Amino acid sequence: MNKSLIIAALMMISCSKSPAGESSNPDWGQQPPYNPVSGQTTLNVSGTEAYVNVMGNTQSAMPNFPALSVKKGYLRGYVADVKGKPLKGAYIGVRATIGLDTRAEAITDEKGYYEMKLPLGAITYFATGYEMDYGQGKAVVGLFPSDDNSTGFGSESGQVKNFVMQAYGLTNKSEVSRQPYNPTNYYGGSINIDYSIDWDNYIQDYFHENDVIEITLTPDGPGIFGDNKSFVIRKTVGIAKLTIVNIPVGKYKISTKLVNGSPLKMSAAGPHANSFPFWGLKPGAASTGPSTVMFTPTLNYSIQKAVPHKSNWESVDIRLQK
């Protein structure tokens, strides 16, 4: 059975039964205004630092969700974007610890609502995903639990859980604390910069200790929610790597140079170099620009595989040369 038929069947099974007076005509009410990020930020990264989070701890405002009461033995809720637009076709999957039938799943309807009867036991989330339009293709993204909590619960008690699609922000804060360089710990996109260092200053085409590399990211049109912020990152050479994380999702013009020096050559690198027709660094061959970059989802390419409380974006690998 193909993917579209499976999703259609799940929608009929999991979303057709709506509690009277609640999801049959949900009241999304007045939504808080979404203020797109704009302007320009300049960030300095020392020689001993290997990553930079361009949005820091800034989080998008959560939308207002329609009220739902807890229904024993059921998991239900809504999925929306940061502007409060209900998202149809989002996937929520859970597992239980007891019995043979330990899996339950649901797809949201046109009102962003989902509901599923839970198997017996302690419930854990195994997938929360949504497939969005991105550039000329589609990308699967992870969803943020609006209460910032994706821990397990008992099936008998039931739970209401709402999810949000974001363009940037922290995922699970404890995971960010352990791995702040991991791109899937942020809902924004990520770029990994790699280069070679000549510590003895014999090879002029290599980078030398204390060189300062300047990377400029300028939005090439508004982001998925209208964000329009530029970033200038100045990295002092000392570690032969820099991961730029939590970039608001969109398309960017990218340029690189040595501070007060000539432009640097950029080329697509890593295991997925030039694998995607619409995403990644374009052009992918060594060039001083102009170049553009779009982010790439991880190999969890279906909504049923999007890990809970994770973003599903991986780094675009770019190699720099003098």
Secondary structure, DSSP 8 states (H G I E B T S, - for coil): --HHHHHHHHHHHHHS---TTTTSS------------EEEEEEEE-TT--EEETTTT--------------TTEEEEEEEETT--B-TT-EEEEE-SSSS--EEEEE--TTSEEEEE--SSEEEEEEEEEEEEETTEEEEEE-EETTS----EETTT-EE--EEE-SS-BS-HHHHHH-TT-GGGBSSEEEEEE--B-TTS--TTSB-TT-EEEEEEEESS--TTS-EEEEEEEEESSSSEEEEEEE-SSEEEEEEEETTS-B-EEEE-STTTT--SSSEEES-SSBSS-EEEE-EE-S--SGGG--TT---EEEEEEEEE-
